[in-house]
Amino acid sequence: MKRALSHAAHTLWVTCLVLIVLLAVVFSIARALTPLVTSHREAVANWVTTAVGQPVQIGALAVVWHGLQPRLEGKNVVIIDPEEKQPLLAADALEVRLNLLSSILTGSIHIAEVKIIGAQLILRQNADNSVTLISNNNTPTNPSPMDDKTFNKVMLWLFKEPNITLEDISLTWQGKDGINIPIHEIDVTLKSNGGSHILLGRAQIAQETASQLTFVADIKGNWQNKQKITARLYVDAEDIILQQWLNRVYPALKQGQIDLQLWGSWQNTHLQSVQSLFALHDLKIRGKKFFAITDLSGNLFLQPDSNGNWQFAADLASQNSKVDFGPLFRKPIPLQQFTAYVGGQQDATGWLVQAAQVTIRNADAIANANMGLFIPQNGDSPTIGLLAATRFNNTLQVANYLPLTVLKPALVTWLGKSIKRFDGINSTLVINGQLADFPYDGGKGTFIVDSRLNNLDVDYFKGWPSVDQIMGQLVFYDRSMDLMIDSAKTLDIPVQNIHVFIPIIKKEVQSILNVDADNIQSTLGQGFAFLRSSPLRQGGLAAVANFDGQGPVQTQLHLAIPLEDGKIKTQVQGKINLPGNILDISKTLQIQKLVGQLTFTQDNLAGKGLVGILWKKPISFTVATQPSKQIKIKYGDVNATLVPQNNSWALNLTAPGVVGQVSIPSNKQQPMQANFKQIYLSDSTTSNIQKFSAQDVPLVNLNADDVRYGVKQFGQVKLQLVPIASGVSIKNLTATTPAYTLTANGAWNTTKKGNDTQLAGNLVSADISTALANWGMPAAIKAQQSQIQFTLNWPDSAYNPTLAKTSGKITLSFSKGKIVGLSSSTAAKIGIGNLLTSMSLQSFSRYLRFDFSNLTSQDFDFDTLKGTFTLDNGNAYTQDLEINGPLAHVTIKGRVGLAAQNYDLQVKVKPNVTSGIPVIIAIVNPIAGAVAWAANKILSPAVSTITADTYRMTGSWSKPVVVKGSDK
């Protein structure tokens, strides 16, 4: 057994060695015979014809060895149809690589590979969508097309070869629409094994930036039975420039690149399905419409239905991209996320495209939508049906999302500037109709944007107060805008149920913003604040811009505000129902319990039959700003007209005894100017004045030419009333007559404890008797020069002084005058008649040691009369009242009871030796009258000396008691 195996191995080794030697000899002979091949080109061509199965014409021939493999290389090769004797395919070169060993062992020619190099092919799309293949090598100017039969023969030959390679092939697609796509440097390897064929290839699309294309096809079946051929195809392409290849069929395509991975299946002579992953970059379409997107990717699937119509489905997505609609929006819209499922179906009428689960998201908003789009085959405008739900975040820049070419510029500007902030806006968008008819005039379609507003702040028009915290529903419907405000605030005024609308939004029609509010519940003060914050303050309602008020009111308001220039101007209409309010006119005049109705327009404020309470008395008045701006007031016997002037009101007063005008400024920091020709008051007038607070007194400059109070005459009076924290300051009070000049300053305060008034001043007179007469007092004193200084305080209002409650100090200084005797009737007028009688010299004569019977004068001359009175708790106290005359020196000390109307005085008389002593009768207002005393005849001319006498005066003003000798 061992020997047998050894013998077999030896035999095998010898056999292999013989074969190797034999093959070496054969290969050597073949190499030696190679030069003979090129000289027998026709014979070799016939041999190649036999080898490849098709007649071949070869222009030049060569044999090249690669190791043990010989390769026949032919130049300018044409493969001929043996039946038609017509060229099937032309190429620059044909290479046939033989399997020499197989050929030797089998005794027949075995081809390892056939390579066709440099063929130039054209695929031409015909009008009926059929495709013609043209070989362009030999006849480039007028290439001959291959009919279907010839094309089939080429394909039968190619698929028959077990291993065929196409190298450096040029293929140009010529579409019926004029699109030419040249593909160069095509390298294809086709490996066939019976009915199974694997096609591998790569190519380069000839464009500005080279694009590499690779493809693989797995083909099953025989070309002789095309109906049974099945194939699966894969194509990978990058950076295909769309604009370069599609510009003729779609000129609006200006820019864009696409990367593709495509899978396809073929069966029954038709493409059964196509699936593609694609990434689109920098797409830009510019024509009547503009569209651009930076990045869009997706998965696309196409297949025909049973009728041969195509249908597709796509899963689209984009991340951190931008969409640009050109002039439609102010700037490109960023897309942080975009996803959509899109499907389409073709039929004889066109394409029906549907998009579902569309999601668009960025920092400003998120939108979810469903859409249907029908694209007619006949070229009519597409019909769209779109339903979208959108939520805008409070970071939204509204101006970036307004359709500039759809809305009017004025509306775009208004919307962009008016919306300031919001917590969120939820919107629903509905579009239904042909795109060419948008925005659907005449009911040709439907366009609705329905938005729910949440805490929206709007400056709805320049100059008007903003509306904040809007809760409501905003609807754009076709060419109109409608906003129903459930609740909002303007100037902190709560408002409800406000209707805001623009009836038509059209370029050739002026856009008018309308505001209707039938029941605004606010206060009168808030209503005037709204007026002052609107452009109406500078128009026809400027006259009442500085009104203010208190109390609830109900207002009806309609505004029509043009958003652009045009024939229509701002229109305002409204009513204010006053159920019993407080009206402040320029912060100075307050009418309470005001009842009635005010109507107003942009030019006029009117009110008839208005009634109220002013200073606790009924007042009725009418208001009208057209044709002349004025408010007519009826207040008791007072008739007044309130007329607006530049930045002020002029209050013209006409009443019994009062004629004048008060200028009421619009700025309460400026003083009212009160100028009166006359002010004649009586006790009945002042008694009708109701109490009011010092803090109600405005800033006033008063100038009255002639002021009288009963019989008292004060002449020309000037003063300033300046409000202070606690009340009002009385400044620069002057009263001027030919007889005297009075100047004073003071203050009137109103606190929790009540009213308090201080007044300090000085009176200078060269005719004190006339001054006293002007004040309705007896002219008891005459003096060449008189001066009275005073500092007074009383616990009441400034217009209600009470002597009995007044405190302070009065300093008198008279010179070169006389005290004039008074009759009892005259004295009684000032309440001291009995006092003067009891202080006559006849009454004192029984106490004096001298005989006055021969003195008859009732006057008392003096050189000086001076002294100080302190007022306190209803009494006037003096310690230094002195009357110094040529006949006597009189000093008075003690108290005059102003409230109790009594006296407690000490009078000391020291006569001087003269020819006579007139009567001393002192009367200075009620205080002077309280200390006056008189004697009829004192000291005869014969008396040379006299000692001083002292008297005490007590008792009431009506029954004084004089006692001599008291030293109290």
Residue pairs with C-beta under 8 A, 6 or more apart in sequence:
23 101
23 104
26 100
26 104
27 68
27 100
30 70
30 100
31 65
34 63
34 65
34 70
37 44
37 61
37 63
37 72
38 61
38 62
38 63
41 58
41 60
41 61
44 58
44 61
44 72
45 56
45 57
45 58
45 61
45 74
47 109
48 56
48 58
48 72
48 74
48 94
48 96
49 55
49 56
50 109
51 96
51 98
51 109
51 111
52 79
52 96
52 111
52 114
52 157
52 161
53 157
53 160
53 161
54 79
54 80
54 82
54 88
54 157
55 79
55 80
55 81
55 82
56 74
56 77
56 78
56 79
56 80
56 94
57 77
57 78
57 79
57 80
58 74
58 75
58 76
58 77
58 94
59 74
59 75
59 76
59 77
60 74
60 75
60 76
61 72
61 73
61 74
61 75
62 72
62 73
62 74
63 70
63 71
63 72
63 73
64 70
64 71
64 73
65 71
66 97
68 100
68 101
69 97
69 98
69 99
69 100
69 112
70 97
70 98
70 100
71 95
71 96
71 97
71 98
72 95
72 96
72 97
72 98
73 93
73 94
73 95
74 93
74 94
74 95
74 96
75 92
75 93
76 92
76 93
77 90
77 91
77 92
77 93
77 94
77 116
78 87
78 89
78 90
78 91
78 138
79 87
79 88
79 89
79 90
79 91
79 94
79 154
79 157
80 86
80 87
80 88
81 87
81 88
81 150
81 153
84 150
86 144
86 150
87 135
87 138
87 144
88 135
88 146
88 150
88 153
88 154
88 157
89 116
89 119
89 135
89 154
90 119
90 120
90 135
90 136
90 137
90 138
91 116
91 117
91 118
91 119
91 137
92 117
92 118
92 119
92 137
92 168
93 116
93 117
93 118
94 114
94 115
94 116
94 117
95 113
95 114
95 115
95 117
96 111
96 113
96 114
96 115
97 111
97 112
97 113
97 114
97 115
98 109
98 110
98 111
98 112
99 110
99 111
99 112
102 110
103 109
103 110
111 161
111 162
111 163
112 163
113 163
113 164
113 165
114 161
114 163
114 164
114 165
115 164
115 165
115 166
115 167
116 164
116 165
116 166
116 167
116 169
117 167
117 168
118 137
118 167
118 168
118 169
118 170
119 135
119 137
119 166
119 169
119 170
120 135
120 136
120 137
120 140
120 169
120 170
121 133
121 134
121 135
121 136
121 169
121 170
121 171
121 172
122 133
122 134
122 136
122 143
122 171
122 172
122 174
123 131
123 132
123 133
123 134
123 171
123 172
123 173
123 174
124 131
124 132
124 133
124 134
124 145
124 174
125 131
125 173
125 174
125 175
125 176
126 132
126 176
127 176
129 176
132 145
132 146
132 147
133 145
133 146
133 151
133 154
134 143
134 144
134 145
134 146
135 143
135 144
135 146
136 143
146 154
152 223
152 226
155 223
156 223
156 224
158 164
158 190
159 190
159 192
159 197
159 219
159 222
159 223
160 192
161 190
161 192
162 191
162 192
162 193
163 189
163 190
163 191
163 192
164 189
164 190
164 192
165 187
165 188
165 189
165 190
166 186
166 187
166 188
166 189
166 190
166 201
167 187
167 188
168 185
168 186
168 187
169 186
169 187
169 188
169 203
170 182
170 183
170 184
170 186
171 182
171 183
171 186
171 203
172 180
172 181
172 182
172 183
173 179
173 180
173 181
173 182
173 183
174 180
175 181
175 249
177 248
177 249
178 248
178 249
179 245
179 246
179 248
179 249
181 205
181 245
182 205
182 206
183 203
183 204
183 205
183 206
183 213
184 203
184 204
184 205
184 206
185 202
185 203
185 204
186 201
186 202
186 203
187 201
187 202
187 203
188 199
188 200
188 201
189 199
189 200
189 201
190 197
190 198
190 199
191 197
191 198
191 200
192 198
195 220
195 221
195 222
196 218
196 219
196 220
197 217
197 218
197 219
197 220
198 216
198 217
198 218
198 219
199 215
199 216
199 217
199 218
199 219
200 215
200 216
201 214
201 215
201 216
202 212
202 213
202 214
202 215
203 212
203 213
203 214
203 215
204 210
204 211
204 212
204 213
205 211
205 213
205 237
205 240
207 240
207 241
207 244
207 245
208 241
208 244
209 239
209 241
211 237
211 238
211 239
211 240
211 241
212 237
212 238
213 235
213 236
213 237
214 235
214 236
214 237
215 233
215 234
215 235
215 236
216 233
216 234
217 231
217 232
217 233
217 234
218 231
218 232
219 229
219 230
219 231
219 266
220 229
220 230
220 231
221 228
221 229
221 230
222 228
222 229
223 229
226 269
227 268
227 269
229 266
229 267
229 269
230 265
230 266
230 267
231 264
231 265
231 266
231 267
232 263
232 264
232 265
232 266
233 262
233 263
233 264
233 265
233 266
234 261
234 262
234 263
234 264
235 260
235 261
235 262
235 264
236 260
236 261
236 262
237 258
237 259
237 260
237 262
238 259
238 260
239 257
239 259
240 257
240 258
240 259
240 260
241 256
241 257
242 253
242 255
242 256
242 257
242 258
242 283
243 253
243 254
243 255
243 256
246 253
247 253
251 287
252 285
252 286
252 287
252 288
252 289
253 283
253 284
253 285
254 284
254 285
254 286
255 282
255 283
255 284
255 292
256 280
256 281
256 282
256 283
256 284
257 280
257 281
257 282
258 278
258 279
258 280
258 281
259 278
259 279
259 281
260 276
260 277
260 278
261 276
261 277
261 278
262 274
262 275
262 276
263 274
263 275
263 276
264 271
264 272
264 273
264 274
264 275
265 271
265 272
265 273
266 272
270 304
270 308
271 304
272 303
272 304
273 301
273 302
273 303
274 300
274 301
274 302
274 303
275 299
275 300
275 301
275 302
276 299
276 300
276 301
277 297
277 298
277 299
277 300
278 297
278 298
278 300
279 295
279 296
279 297
280 293
280 295
280 296
280 297
281 294
281 295
282 292
282 294
283 291
283 292
283 293
283 296
284 291
284 292
284 324
285 291
285 292
286 326
289 326
290 324
290 325
290 326
290 327
290 328
291 323
291 324
291 325
291 326
292 322
292 323
292 324
292 325
292 326
292 332
293 318
293 321
293 322
293 323
293 324
294 321
294 322
295 318
295 319
295 320
295 321
296 316
296 317
296 318
296 321
296 338
297 316
297 317
297 318
298 314
298 315
298 316
298 317
299 314
299 315
300 312
300 313
300 314
301 312
301 313
301 314
302 310
302 311
302 312
303 310
303 311
303 312
304 310
304 311
305 311
305 345
307 347
309 345
309 346
309 347
309 348
310 346
311 343
311 344
311 345
311 346
312 342
312 343
312 344
313 341
313 342
313 343
313 344
314 340
314 341
314 342
314 343
315 339
315 340
315 341
315 342
316 338
316 339
316 340
316 341
316 342
317 338
317 339
317 340
318 335
318 337
318 338
318 339
319 336
319 337
319 338
320 334
320 335
320 336
321 334
321 335
321 338
322 332
322 333
322 334
322 335
323 332
323 333
323 335
324 332
324 333
325 333
327 404
327 405
328 403
328 404
328 405
328 406
329 400
329 401
329 402
329 403
329 404
330 399
330 400
330 402
330 404
331 400
333 362
333 400
333 401
334 362
334 363
335 360
335 361
335 362
336 361
336 362
336 363
337 359
337 360
337 361
337 362
338 359
338 360
338 361
339 357
339 358
339 359
340 355
340 356
340 357
340 358
340 359
341 355
341 356
341 357
341 358
342 353
342 354
342 355
342 356
343 353
343 354
343 355
343 356
344 351
344 352
344 353
344 354
345 351
345 352
346 352
348 377
349 376
349 377
350 374
350 375
350 376
350 377
350 378
351 374
351 375
351 377
352 372
352 373
352 374
352 375
353 372
353 373
353 374
353 375
354 370
354 371
354 372
354 373
355 369
355 370
355 371
355 372
355 373
356 370
357 368
357 370
358 367
358 368
358 369
358 370
358 371
358 388
359 366
359 367
359 368
360 366
360 367
360 369
361 367
363 393
363 395
364 392
364 393
364 395
364 396
364 397
364 400
364 401
365 390
365 391
365 392
365 393
365 396
365 401
366 390
366 391
367 388
367 389
367 390
367 391
368 388
368 389
368 390
369 386
369 387
369 388
369 389
369 429
370 386
370 387
370 388
371 384
371 385
371 386
371 387
371 388
372 384
372 385
372 386
373 382
373 383
373 384
373 385
374 382
374 383
374 384
375 382
376 382
376 383
380 434
381 434
381 435
381 436
381 437
382 434
382 435
383 433
383 434
383 435
384 431
384 432
384 433
384 434
384 435
385 431
385 432
386 429
386 430
386 431
386 432
387 428
387 429
387 430
388 428
388 429
389 426
389 427
389 428
389 429
390 426
390 427
390 428
390 429
391 424
391 425
391 426
391 427
392 401
392 422
392 424
392 425
392 427
393 424
394 421
394 422
394 423
394 424
396 422
396 425
398 415
398 416
398 419
399 412
399 415
399 416
399 417
402 412
402 415
402 416
404 412
406 438
406 439
407 415
407 505
408 505
408 506
408 507
408 511
408 563
408 564
409 564
410 511
410 563
410 564
411 502
411 505
411 511
411 563
413 563
414 460
414 461
414 511
414 513
414 563
417 459
418 458
418 459
418 460
418 461
419 456
419 457
419 458
420 457
420 458
420 459
420 466
421 455
421 456
421 457
422 453
422 454
422 455
422 456
422 457
422 470
423 454
423 455
424 454
424 455
425 451
425 452
425 453
425 454
425 456
426 451
426 452
426 454
427 449
427 450
427 451
427 452
428 448
428 449
428 450
428 451
429 448
429 449
429 450
430 446
430 447
430 448
430 449
430 450
431 438
431 445
431 446
431 447
432 445
432 446
432 447
433 440
433 444
433 445
433 446
433 447
434 444
434 445
437 444
437 445
438 445
438 447
439 447
439 478
439 479
440 446
440 447
440 478
441 478
441 479
446 478
447 476
447 477
447 478
448 475
448 476
448 477
449 474
449 475
449 476
450 473
450 474
450 475
451 473
451 474
451 475
452 472
452 473
452 474
453 470
453 471
453 472
453 473
453 474
453 483
454 471
455 469
455 470
455 471
456 469
456 470
456 471
456 472
457 466
457 467
457 468
457 469
457 470
458 466
458 467
458 468
458 470
459 466
460 466
460 467
460 500
460 513
460 515
460 561
461 513
461 561
461 563
463 534
463 535
464 533
464 534
464 535
464 561
465 490
465 491
465 530
465 533
465 534
466 490
467 485
467 488
467 489
467 490
467 495
468 488
468 489
468 490
469 487
469 488
469 489
470 485
470 487
470 488
471 485
471 486
471 487
471 488
472 483
472 484
472 485
472 486
472 487
472 488
472 498
473 483
473 484
473 486
474 481
474 482
474 483
475 481
475 482
475 483
476 482
476 505
479 504
479 505
479 506
480 501
480 502
480 503
480 504
480 505
481 501
481 502
481 505
482 499
482 500
482 501
483 499
483 500
483 501
484 497
484 498
484 499
484 500
485 495
485 496
485 497
485 498
485 499
485 500
486 496
486 497
487 494
487 495
487 496
488 494
488 495
488 496
488 498
489 495
490 530
491 526
491 529
491 530
491 533
492 526
493 520
493 522
493 526
493 529
493 530
494 521
494 522
495 517
495 520
495 522
496 519
496 521
497 517
497 518
497 519
498 515
498 516
498 517
499 514
499 515
499 516
499 517
500 513
500 514
500 515
500 516
501 514
501 516
502 511
502 512
502 513
502 514
502 563
503 512
503 514
504 511
505 511
510 562
510 564
510 566
510 567
510 568
511 562
511 563
511 564
512 560
512 561
512 562
512 563
512 568
513 559
513 560
513 561
513 562
513 563
514 558
514 559
514 560
514 561
515 557
515 558
515 559
515 560
515 561
516 557
516 558
517 555
517 556
517 557
517 558
518 556
519 554
519 556
520 554
520 555
520 556
520 557
521 552
521 554
522 552
522 553
522 555
523 549
523 550
523 551
523 552
523 553
524 548
524 549
524 550
524 551
524 552
524 553
524 576
524 578
524 581
524 582
524 583
525 548
525 549
525 550
527 549
527 553
527 555
527 576
528 544
528 545
528 547
528 548
528 549
529 548
531 537
531 541
531 544
531 545
531 547
532 545
532 546
535 570
536 542
536 545
536 572
536 602
537 545
539 602
539 603
540 601
540 602
540 603
540 604
540 605
540 625
540 626
540 629
541 600
541 602
541 603
541 604
541 605
541 625
542 644
543 605
543 625
543 629
543 644
543 649
544 605
544 623
544 625
544 644
545 666
546 585
546 586
546 587
546 666
546 667
547 583
547 584
547 585
547 586
548 583
548 584
548 587
549 581
549 582
549 583
549 584
549 594
550 581
550 582
550 584
551 578
551 579
551 580
551 581
551 582
551 594
552 579
552 581
553 576
553 577
553 578
553 579
553 581
554 576
554 577
554 579
555 574
555 575
555 576
555 577
556 574
556 575
557 572
557 573
557 574
558 571
558 572
558 573
558 574
559 570
559 571
559 572
560 568
560 570
560 571
560 572
561 570
562 568
562 569
562 570
569 602
570 602
571 601
571 602
572 600
572 601
572 602
573 600
573 601
574 599
574 600
574 601
575 597
575 598
575 599
575 600
576 597
576 598
576 599
576 600
577 597
578 594
578 595
578 596
578 597
578 598
578 610
579 595
580 593
580 594
580 595
581 593
581 594
582 590
582 591
582 592
582 593
582 594
583 590
583 591
583 594
583 612
584 590
585 591
585 631
585 642
585 649
585 664
586 648
586 649
586 664
586 665
586 666
586 668
587 668
587 698
588 664
588 668
588 672
588 698
589 614
589 651
589 664
590 614
590 696
591 612
591 613
591 614
591 619
592 612
592 613
592 614
593 612
593 613
594 610
594 611
594 612
595 610
595 611
595 612
596 607
596 608
596 609
596 610
596 611
597 607
598 605
598 606
598 607
598 610
598 623
599 605
599 606
599 607
600 606
603 625
603 626
604 624
604 625
604 626
605 623
605 624
605 625
606 622
606 623
606 624
606 625
606 626
607 622
607 623
607 624
608 622
609 620
609 622
610 620
610 621
610 622
610 623
611 618
611 619
611 620
612 618
612 619
612 620
612 621
613 619
614 635
615 689
615 690
615 692
616 690
617 635
617 636
617 688
617 690
619 633
619 634
619 635
620 633
620 634
621 631
621 632
621 633
621 634
622 631
622 632
623 631
623 632
624 630
624 631
624 632
625 644
628 643
629 643
629 644
630 641
630 642
630 643
630 644
631 641
631 642
631 643
632 639
632 640
632 641
632 642
633 639
633 640
633 641
633 642
636 688
637 655
637 656
638 653
638 654
638 655
638 658
639 653
639 654
639 655
640 651
640 652
640 653
640 654
641 651
641 652
642 649
642 650
642 651
642 652
642 664
643 649
643 650
643 651
643 652
644 650
645 663
647 665
647 666
647 667
648 663
648 664
648 665
648 666
649 663
649 664
649 665
649 666
650 661
650 662
650 663
650 664
651 661
651 662
651 663
651 664
652 661
653 659
653 660
653 661
653 662
653 676
656 680
657 678
657 679
657 680
657 681
657 682
657 685
657 708
658 676
658 678
658 679
658 680
659 676
659 677
659 678
660 674
660 675
660 676
660 677
660 678
660 679
660 704
661 674
661 675
661 676
662 672
662 673
662 674
662 675
663 672
663 673
663 674
663 675
664 672
665 671
665 672
668 698
668 699
669 699
670 699
671 698
671 699
671 700
671 701
671 720
671 722
672 698
672 699
672 700
672 701
673 701
673 703
674 700
674 701
674 702
674 703
674 704
675 703
675 704
676 702
676 703
676 704
676 705
676 707
677 704
677 705
677 706
678 704
678 705
678 706
678 707
678 708
679 704
679 706
679 707
679 708
679 717
680 706
680 708
681 707
681 708
681 709
681 710
682 709
682 710
683 710
686 709
686 799
686 800
689 799
691 797
693 727
693 750
694 726
694 727
694 728
694 748
694 749
694 750
694 755
694 797
694 798
695 723
695 726
695 727
695 728
695 750
697 721
697 723
697 727
697 728
697 748
698 721
698 723
699 721
699 722
699 723
700 719
700 720
700 721
701 718
701 719
701 720
702 717
702 718
702 719
702 720
702 721
703 716
703 717
703 718
704 716
704 717
704 718
705 716
706 715
706 716
707 713
707 714
707 715
707 716
707 717
707 735
708 714
710 776
711 776
712 774
712 775
712 776
713 737
713 774
713 775
714 735
714 737
714 742
714 774
715 735
715 736
715 737
715 738
715 774
716 734
716 735
716 736
716 737
717 733
717 734
717 735
717 736
718 732
718 733
718 734
719 730
719 731
719 732
719 733
719 734
720 729
720 730
720 731
720 732
721 728
721 729
721 730
721 731
722 728
722 729
722 731
723 729
724 747
724 749
726 749
726 750
726 751
727 747
727 748
727 749
727 750
728 747
728 748
728 798
729 745
729 746
729 747
730 744
730 745
730 746
730 747
730 748
730 759
730 798
731 745
732 743
732 745
733 742
733 743
733 744
733 745
733 746
733 759
733 761
734 741
734 742
734 743
734 744
735 741
735 742
736 742
737 770
737 771
737 774
738 767
738 770
739 765
739 766
739 767
739 768
739 770
739 771
739 774
740 763
740 764
740 765
740 766
740 767
740 768
740 770
740 771
740 774
740 786
741 763
741 764
741 765
742 761
742 762
742 763
743 761
743 762
744 759
744 760
744 761
744 762
744 790
745 759
745 760
745 761
746 757
746 758
746 759
746 760
746 761
746 798
747 757
747 758
748 755
748 756
748 757
748 797
748 798
749 755
749 756
749 757
750 756
754 795
755 795
755 796
755 797
756 793
756 794
756 795
756 796
757 793
757 794
757 795
757 796
757 797
757 798
757 801
758 791
758 792
758 793
759 790
759 791
759 792
759 793
759 798
760 790
760 791
760 792
761 789
761 790
762 787
762 788
762 789
762 790
763 771
763 786
763 787
763 788
763 789
763 790
764 786
764 787
765 771
765 783
765 785
765 786
765 787
766 784
766 785
766 786
768 781
768 782
768 783
768 786
768 814
768 817
769 779
769 780
769 781
769 782
769 820
770 779
771 786
772 778
772 779
772 780
772 781
772 925
773 779
775 925
777 830
777 923
777 925
778 822
778 826
778 827
778 829
778 830
778 923
779 820
780 819
780 820
780 822
780 921
780 922
780 923
780 924
780 928
780 929
780 932
781 814
781 817
781 818
781 819
781 820
781 865
781 922
781 923
781 924
781 928
782 817
782 818
782 820
783 814
783 815
783 816
783 817
783 818
783 865
784 815
784 816
784 817
785 814
785 815
785 816
786 813
786 814
786 815
786 817
787 812
787 813
787 814
788 810
788 811
788 812
788 813
789 810
789 811
789 813
790 808
790 809
790 810
790 811
791 808
791 809
792 801
792 806
792 807
792 808
792 810
792 871
793 806
793 807
793 808
794 801
794 802
794 805
794 806
794 807
795 805
796 802
796 805
803 898
803 926
804 874
804 898
804 899
805 874
805 899
806 871
806 898
807 871
807 872
807 873
808 870
808 871
809 868
809 869
809 870
809 871
810 868
810 869
810 871
810 876
810 927
811 866
811 867
811 868
811 869
812 865
812 866
812 867
812 868
812 869
812 881
812 924
812 928
813 864
813 865
813 866
814 862
814 864
814 865
814 866
815 863
815 864
815 865
816 863
817 861
817 862
817 865
818 859
818 860
818 861
818 862
818 918
819 859
819 860
819 862
819 865
819 883
819 919
819 920
819 921
819 922
819 923
819 932
819 934
820 858
820 859
820 921
821 858
821 859
821 919
821 921
821 934
822 836
822 921
822 923
824 833
824 834
824 836
824 837
825 833
826 833
827 833
827 834
827 835
827 836
827 837
827 923
827 929
828 834
830 923
830 926
830 929
831 901
831 926
831 929
831 957
832 923
832 926
832 929
832 930
832 932
832 957
834 957
834 958
834 959
834 960
835 903
835 929
835 930
835 932
835 957
835 958
835 960
836 921
836 923
836 929
836 932
836 933
836 934
837 843
838 959
838 960
838 961
838 962
839 921
839 932
839 933
839 934
839 935
839 953
839 960
839 962
840 919
840 934
840 935
840 936
841 852
841 855
841 919
841 934
841 935
841 936
841 937
841 938
842 935
842 936
843 935
843 962
844 933
844 935
844 951
844 962
844 964
845 852
845 935
845 937
847 949
847 951
847 964
847 965
848 938
848 949
848 964
849 946
849 947
850 911
850 938
850 939
850 940
850 943
850 946
851 940
852 935
852 936
852 937
852 938
852 939
852 940
853 937
854 937
854 940
855 916
855 917
855 918
855 936
855 937
855 938
855 939
855 940
856 936
856 937
857 916
857 918
857 919
857 937
858 918
858 919
858 921
858 934
858 936
859 918
859 919
859 921
860 883
860 885
860 887
860 888
860 917
860 918
860 919
860 920
860 921
860 934
861 885
861 886
861 887
861 918
862 883
862 884
862 885
863 884
863 885
863 886
864 882
864 883
864 884
865 882
865 883
865 884
865 922
866 880
866 881
866 882
867 878
867 880
867 881
867 882
867 892
868 878
868 879
868 880
868 881
869 876
869 877
869 878
869 881
869 896
869 927
870 876
870 877
870 878
871 877
871 898
873 899
874 897
874 898
874 899
874 900
875 895
875 896
875 897
875 898
875 899
876 895
876 896
876 898
876 927
876 930
877 894
877 895
878 892
878 893
878 894
878 896
878 931
879 893
880 891
880 893
881 891
881 892
881 893
881 931
882 889
882 890
882 891
882 892
883 889
883 890
883 891
883 892
883 920
883 922
884 890
885 912
885 917
885 920
886 912
886 914
887 911
887 912
887 914
887 916
887 917
887 918
887 938
887 939
888 909
888 910
888 911
888 912
888 917
888 920
888 938
889 909
889 910
889 912
890 907
890 908
890 909
890 910
890 920
890 933
891 907
891 908
892 905
892 906
892 907
892 908
892 931
893 905
893 906
894 903
894 904
894 905
894 906
894 953
895 903
895 904
895 905
896 903
896 905
896 927
896 930
896 931
897 903
897 904
898 926
898 927
898 930
900 956
901 956
901 957
901 958
902 954
902 955
902 956
902 957
903 930
903 953
903 954
903 955
903 956
903 957
903 960
904 952
904 953
904 954
905 931
905 952
905 953
905 954
906 950
906 951
906 952
906 953
906 966
906 967
906 968
907 933
907 950
907 951
907 952
907 953
908 948
908 949
908 950
908 951
909 948
909 949
909 950
909 951
910 946
910 948
911 917
911 938
911 939
911 943
911 946
911 948
913 939
913 943
913 944
913 945
913 946
914 939
915 941
916 939
916 941
917 935
917 937
917 938
917 939
919 934
919 935
919 936
920 932
920 933
920 934
920 935
921 932
921 933
921 934
922 928
922 929
922 931
922 932
922 933
923 929
923 932
930 957
933 951
933 953
933 962
939 946
949 964
949 965
950 964
950 965
950 966
950 967
951 962
951 963
951 964
951 965
951 966
952 962
952 963
952 966
952 968
953 960
953 961
953 962
953 963
954 960
954 961
954 963
955 961
